[in-house]
Amino acid sequence: MTALDLFREPAQSSRRRGSLRHSREYKVIYVTTFPLFLVAAAMGRLSASATKRPSLLNEARELASATIPMAFMG
């Protein structure tokens, strides 16, 4: 073992690979469903009273971030 061996990253464990796979799946689901959340936020704006709210994109982002993780539970 040389001094450089200490700085090399160890081989990825199966737990790390699973985490990366879930991360990729989350991103794919997020990108494909974001337009639906954008439409839902816009429809909510039309049907609700004119109160101060975050921007439409931020509202859709919040909806997606609150809903999508439930797909990975269990």
Backbone as a ProteinNet text record, in pm:
[ID]
protein_1_A
[PRIMARY]
MTALDLFREPAQSSRRRGSLRHSREYKVIYVTTFPLFLVAAAMGRLSASATKRPSLLNEARELASATIPMAFMG
[TERTIARY]
85.5	0	89.8	61.7	138.5	59.4	122.9	56	-60	-51.2	-159.4	-282.5	-264.8	-377.8	-472.1	-420.4	-503.5	-603.5	-571.7	-657.3	-754.5	-742.6	-833.9	-966.8	-1071.5	-1203.6	-1221.8	-1282.1	-1307.4	-1414.8	-1424.6	-1526.8	-1663.9	-1755.1	-1888.8	-1959.4	-2018.9	-2094.4	-2231	-2299.8	-2432.2	-2529.8	-2511.1	-2597	-2579.5	-2455.4	-2427	-2486.6	-2470.9	-2527.5	-2679.1	-2742.1	-2887.1	-2931.5	-2852.8	-2884.6	-2873.3	-2770.3	-2754	-2866.9	-2910.4	-3019.8	-3147.5	-3175.6	-3294.3	-3286.2	-3166.6	-3148.4	-3181.4	-3134.1	-3164.3	-3312.7	-3373.8	-3517.1	-3597.1	-3557.2	-3625.2	-3617.9	-3500.8	-3484.6	-3569.6	-3576.3	-3657.4	-3804.9	-3851.1	-3991.1	-4019.9	-3927.7	-3946.4	-3959.9	-3870.2	-3871.1	-3995.5	-4039.5	-4155.2	-4287.4	-4294.2	-4420.5	-4429.4	-4320.3	-4322.7	-4426.4	-4440.9	-4545.3	-4685.6	-4711.7	-4842.3	-4861.4	-4756.7	-4765.6	-4777.3	-4715.4	-4726.7	-4871.2	-4933.6	-5074.3	-5162.3	-5134.6	-5214.5	-5201.1	-5081.5	-5060.8	-5133.8	-5131	-5200.9	-5352	-5403.7	-5547.4	-5585.8	-5499.2	-5525.4	-5527.5	-5443.4	-5441.5	-5571.2	-5625.2	-5748.2	-5868.5	-5868.4	-5985.7	-5977.6	-5860.1	-5843.7	-5850.8	-5867.6	-5869.8	-5729	-5721.1	-5593.3	-5518.6	-5457.8	-5373.6	-5228.6	-5142.7	-5000.7	-4943.9	-4885.2	-4830.8	-4692.6	-4619	-4490.8	-4516	-4411.8	-4428.5	-4488.3	-4543.4	-4608	-4508.8	-4387.2	-4285.3	-4244.8	-4231.6	-4197.5	-4308.8	-4431.9	-4544.5	-4547.3	-4522.2	-4517.5	-4400.7	-4286.8	-4169.7	-4199.1	-4268	-4304.7	-4401.1	-4498.2	-4591.8	-4518.7	-4429.7	-4355.2	-4264.1	-4195.2	-4101.2	-4173.6	-4298.2	-4373.9	-4440.5	-4468.7	-4545	-4458.6	-4357.8	-4278.9	-4207.6	-4152.1	-4083.9	-4174.5	-4305.1	-4395.8	-4389.5	-4346	-4331.4	-4219.1	-4126.2	-4012.2	-4029.5	-4142	-4166.3	-4212.5	-4164.8	-4211.1	-4132.6
-117.1	0	123	211.9	334.8	448.3	561	677.4	723.5	704.6	745.1	657	532.4	443	494.1	568.9	620.6	725.1	791.1	897.4	850.5	728.2	676.8	641.9	663.7	630	479	422.8	280	246.2	121.6	79.4	111.5	147.4	184.7	63.2	83.2	-24.4	-34.4	-143.3	-160.3	-56.2	-13.9	89.7	221	256.1	380.2	373.8	259	244.8	256	198	208.2	351.5	424.2	564.3	647.2	620.2	692.3	660.1	534	493.2	565.3	571.6	642.6	790.7	847	988.2	1013.5	925.6	940.1	922.6	823.1	800.9	922.3	981	1099.9	1212.5	1233.7	1342.8	1319.3	1195.3	1164.4	1188.2	1141.5	1162	1310.7	1382.9	1527.2	1600.8	1572.2	1642.5	1607.2	1481.8	1443.7	1490.7	1505.8	1545.9	1694.9	1766.4	1909.1	1986.2	1958.1	2030.4	2007.9	1888.9	1863.7	1948.3	1959.6	2042.3	2190.3	2229.3	2367.6	2398.7	2306.5	2324.3	2326.7	2237.8	2235	2366.1	2421.5	2548.7	2661.4	2658.5	2761.9	2751.8	2629.2	2610.9	2655.7	2630.1	2675.9	2826.8	2890.4	3037.2	3093.6	3026	3075.2	3059.2	2952.8	2925.6	2987.8	3032.7	3087.6	3240.1	3296	3441.6	3497	3625.9	3691	3723.9	3624.4	3648	3648.3	3700.4	3705	3563.4	3521.4	3387.7	3395.2	3283.8	3280.4	3275	3287.1	3282.4	3148.3	3144.5	3023.5	2907.9	2935.2	2830.1	2780.6	2872.1	2830.3	2747.5	2785.4	2709.3	2568.4	2555.6	2423.8	2342.6	2407.3	2338.8	2286.4	2366.3	2323.3	2205.3	2209.2	2097.6	1969.5	1979.9	1862	1808.5	1896.8	1854.5	1792.5	1829.1	1773.4	1641.7	1620.9	1504.6	1389.2	1415.8	1310.8	1218.7	1267.9	1174.6	1062.9	1083.9	978.8	856.1	872.9	758.3	664.9	715.1	635.6	580.4	607.2	554.8	409.4	331.9	194	104.2
0	0	0	-93.4	-102	-38.4	-26.7	32.4	-54.3	-185.5	-274.7	-258.5	-216.5	-196.7	-88.5	4.9	113	64.5	-47.6	-97.7	-206.2	-249.8	-350.4	-285.5	-360.9	-307.9	-312.6	-208.6	-211.4	-313.9	-351.4	-446.5	-389.8	-476.2	-429.6	-371.5	-257.7	-195.7	-262.3	-236.6	-296.2	-241.6	-116.9	-58.7	-134.5	-166.3	-238.9	-379.2	-445.9	-580.2	-576.4	-474.7	-461.4	-439.8	-361	-334.9	-462.8	-542.2	-668.4	-764.8	-764.8	-852.5	-812.5	-681	-634.7	-667.5	-659.3	-691.9	-839.1	-926.2	-1068.8	-1094.7	-1029.4	-1047.5	-1001	-888.9	-837.4	-939	-995	-1092.4	-1216.2	-1263.9	-1381.8	-1351.8	-1236.8	-1199.3	-1182.9	-1121.6	-1099.8	-1233.1	-1325.9	-1454.7	-1535.4	-1528.9	-1609	-1548.3	-1416.5	-1354.2	-1323.5	-1332.9	-1301	-1383.3	-1513	-1588.1	-1531.3	-1478.6	-1416.8	-1291.6	-1211.8	-1092	-1128.1	-1237.6	-1284.1	-1324.6	-1393.6	-1433	-1308.1	-1211.9	-1088.5	-1011.7	-1006.6	-937.7	-1010.4	-1142.7	-1221.1	-1201.3	-1199.2	-1177.4	-1036.7	-939.9	-804.4	-795.1	-873.3	-875.6	-931.8	-1033.9	-1096.6	-1005.1	-925.3	-843.1	-702.9	-661.9	-526.9	-529	-411.5	-400.9	-422.2	-446.3	-476.6	-347.6	-288.3	-171	-216.3	-132.6	-168.1	-163.8	-274	-287.9	-350.7	-340.3	-411.8	-562.4	-640	-785	-826.3	-943.7	-993.7	-1001.5	-1047.7	-1056	-917.6	-822.4	-686.1	-624	-651.2	-598.1	-656.8	-787.4	-851	-797.2	-775.1	-719.8	-578.9	-498.6	-363.5	-367.2	-458	-471.5	-510.1	-606.6	-652.6	-542.3	-473.9	-368.9	-249.8	-227.9	-117	-154.8	-282.3	-326.1	-374.3	-453.8	-517.2	-417.9	-307.8	-215.4	-163.8	-166	-119.9	-209.3	-332.6	-423.4	-377.7	-298.7	-254.9	-113.7	-51	83.6	75	167.3	175.8	96.6
[MASK]
++++++++++++++++++++++++++++++++++++++++++++++++++++++++++++++++++++++++++

